[in-house]
Amino acid sequence: MRERAYFDWNATTPLRAEARDATGTALDFTGNASSVHAEGRAARALIEEARAQVATLTGAEPKNVTFTASATEANMLALTPHLEMGGCKEPRDRLFVSGVEHPSVLNGGRFAAAQVEKLPVAGTGIVDLDALRGAVAPSERPLVSVMLANNETGIIQPIREIADIVHASNGLLHVDAVQGAGRIDCDIEALGADLMSVSSHKLGGPQGAGALIRHSTEFGDIHIAKPLIKGGGQERGLRAGTENVAAIAGFGAACAAAASARQAEASRMAALRDQFEAALVKMTPNAVIFGRNAERLPNTSLFTVPGLKAETAVIAFDLNGIAVSSGSACSSGKVAASHVLTAMGVAPDLARGAVRVSLGWETTERDLEMLQNAWKRVVSSLLKGHAHAA
């Protein structure tokens, strides 16, 4: 089989060894975690251990971790008018989302379309804080949703500042931390977030598990009055349905492994990313690297050159043994300019050529060499007739 290199870690990651072991062990357990007999209690113990591991990674209390089947589901659970805190049962009036959010957030969750307002971002990809201040009114009860780090560009948002603005206006803040968890500090209290979504398969756990995390405040715990999935009393009544014990166990183990290795992995990935970008610019001086001067995830590079078409570039990379992406995996099959780059004011022709390279803890120097060699071939074949340096 032809040698291949994987550079689509933001779409999904390989299983960490710890997650594989925990998942495999859990598959041998028979009991339903809601049962009171010994087998059921054993399954319950696996879930609660994982809950504690997710809580540790995110600086939360275990009781505030609610398991879901995905981060998209966690976003849907969080984005509801029916959030209560401190005994206040009045629903949230408005939902504000940034223009660079994941589609599951841009769609507004369980808010009516007329209640959802999109916040602009600057050319840097950062939320316009002045626009946010002007949008949230203290007389209302707003919910604001801003991602910690963008899945396409890797740009990191100033969540602490955003949280202070939101809270000054009697609002609550939800943070989609899917891409940040396990790669950068993701402490819910330090960030000032009230609600946070995370995903198992983005940090080395199995697919099919996610979590919504709530923050306990001096005013009391946040309560979701109307769960998304109703029925049984699982997850303290917030998410009905028999838990996916094996995926949850793997999720927890991945969180524990990511927490212990995060700083070393981040430093190594950032060095490899910077090495790649330096080689990219040397090979193609007209290359554009989006967000290069902003604070970014250590593993993410989104780039293009004038005249490139992302859909053909991704296929060409694949034929050369390299797995990359043209943006969010959730938008695969859609031949259109990135909504993230559009929100940043990037010209449509340039935005349609954006290719995302995302690295991980298993990325090697050999992988990087293969990527660079593939780029030489791809850019030469796809940009015939356009000015470029190869």
C-alpha angles and dihedrals in degrees: 000000000000116000112257136189124209118221102160100090093136089064094049137328132225115259115271112235090244091053092047091052093047093047093048092049092049091052088066091059115098106190130100108238090228093059120099098215123098094268091051092047090052091054090046090053090057091053094048092048089053091047090056091048093052089047092052093052092050101037092244136131112259092234088063095057113098117187120223135172093256144351089258088061090046089054091050091049091051099043099074132118088228100083116133130193133170093005094302107137098177111117124246111269102208142014119215119193130177120246092243098057127127112270091252088063097037088058089065101239110234096343120110112254091246090059095056123090127183119225118216125238128211124244086268090064092247120131112259100249094194090054089050091052090051094047103051112070121199089221090065132060102237129185114206125195120196125160121237094225130003118250093217106037100021090227112158119222124223092247096169091057091045090050092053091052093047095047092048087061096050090258138137125229126218117193124198097212097171097122096036101051110100093009104063134012108295105178108154093208095047090048092049093230121153096198129020134186123208135175132218101214094051093065104037104286129114124281116258101057135089138148143221113213125200127200122228111224136186086261093057138265123318110248125201102215096191115040119210095230115037130190122076126036098251119140091024090301095304099102121024121206137074109294122248092238097182095050092044092050090051090047091055093047090050090052091052092049093046092050093054096044101034102105095045092045093047093051092049095046092048091053092051092046092051090047090053094047092050090052091045093055091044092053095040112022091186092060116129117215110196116224093003093144095043129084104272143176109277093239106045133093124169114187147152143171124226111275096023120130111210098210093056092041092055090050091047091051090049091052087052092054098261126121112209134146139232090219136298115016087219088067097048114142093031112114099202140110115278112266087216094058091041089056088051090056097250114158112258095239091054094042092054090060098054115131122191123215114187124180135201144194092282096051111121138196087252090056089052091050090052091049093051093047090049091051090055090055095041096049092046095051099039100043101049106147094024124099110254142133118240 
